[in-house]
Structure formats: structure tokens, C-alpha cells
Amino acid sequence: MGWITTSRRRQIRTKGRQMILEHSGIKVPLLAYAPPPTAADIQSGVAQASFVAEIQADEVQVAGITPAASMEIVDGSKFYTLTDAIPIYDRQTICGWRLIAAGGQ
């Protein structure tokens, strides 16, 4: 396990919270870290940027799915639709995903 995987795992375990990734009736519980919006992302007291969540690759690999656009992620009572899923590599191995989503209903 490389340093990228180790540092991502430590950050997600320390700062992450429980979320659910849904696709075609499959619900995958996972631990995800969603950084808070920056001052530039906030307009009129409301976050205007896309929702971004960092996850480890382990949970989705076990479920046999690959994150992709149009999947849904549930964060507490809010539902988001993925617009993009970017793999994070540690050398040649995917160690995590950056999920970019819109919505928040």
C-alpha cells in the first residue's frame, strides 16, 4: 500500500461520515469525506458549488460497481446525482474515487 492510499484512508476514516451510493437498486454503504464549501463557493449564505465526496475504492469494489454519472449518493437526508466520478490512483492501482454531484434535495 502506497503513501497515497495510506493518507487517503487516514483522512476519510478521521473526517468522513456514512453515506450511501445507489445504482440500479444496489445500495452500497460507504464512508466518505466531503470537504466543506470554501468562502468562494458560498453566495448569499448558501453553498453554490458542486457536492464533492472522496471515497475509498474498497467498498465499491466489494459491491462490484464502478462509480459513474447518474448514480445517486445519499448524505444524511440529502440526495445527490453524480455528474462525474474521477478515479484516484496510487501508482497503477485505483485507491479511491472523487465523486462530483449536483442536487442536494
N, C-alpha and C positions, 0 to 999 in steps of 0.2 A: 504494500500500500504506500503510495507516494505522499509527499507533503501536501499536495492539493487536496487529495481525498481526506487526509487526516484533519486539516484545518477546516474544511467544509463541514465534516462530520461534527467537529467540536462546536462550531458556530451554530449549526442547526440544532444540536442537542441542547445547547445552552440557551439560545434565544428563540427557538422555534415553538410552534404551537400546533395542535392537532387540526388537520384539515382532511377533506375527502375529495379524491379525484374520481369523477364519474364518467363512464363511457359504455354505451350500449348495455345498460343495466348492471354493469360491473362497478362496484364501489370499492375503491382502494383507500383505506385509511393510511394517512402518512403524516409525518412530522415535517413541517415546512417553516421556513423563516421568511417573513415578509417585512422588509425594511420599511420604517415609517416614511411618509412623504416628506420631501425636503421643502424648505420655505418657498422655493421657486415653483413647486408643484401645487401650492395652495393658493386658491383665489377665492376671495370672499369667505374665508374660513372653511372652505370645502376643498378636499383633495381633487385635483383635476387630471392627474396623471394616470397612466395605466396601472393596474394592480400587478405587482411583480412578486413572485414567490420562488424561493430557492428550495429544492428538494434533493434528497439523495437518490441515486439510481436503484438502490436495493429494493425498495418497496414496489416500484413499478415493474422491475424485472421479475420478482417473485410472482406478481399477478399476471405476467405475460403480456403487458401492454406497453406501448411506446407513446408518451405524451405527444399530442398533436392538436392543431387548431380545431375548434368546435367542441372539444371536450369541456366538461364543466368542473370547476373546483368550488368547493363549499368551505367557507371560512366562518365558522360560527353560524350566524343566521343569514349570512350574505352568500349569494350565488354569483359566480363569475363565469364567463365563457372565454376559453383560451383563444387568443388570437395568434399566438406563436409559442413554440417550445424549443428552446435552444439547448443542445447537449453541452455539458461541461466535461472536458477531457482531463485525465491525469495520464500523461503520455498517450498511449493508444486506446486506453480504456475509458468508457463513459463512467464518470463517478457521480454525476448528478445532472440536474436539469434546472434551467431558469425558465419558469412559466410566466408568460406575459398574458394578461387577461383584461377584459373590459366588462363593464356591468356593475355589479355591486347591489343587486336588487335584494 
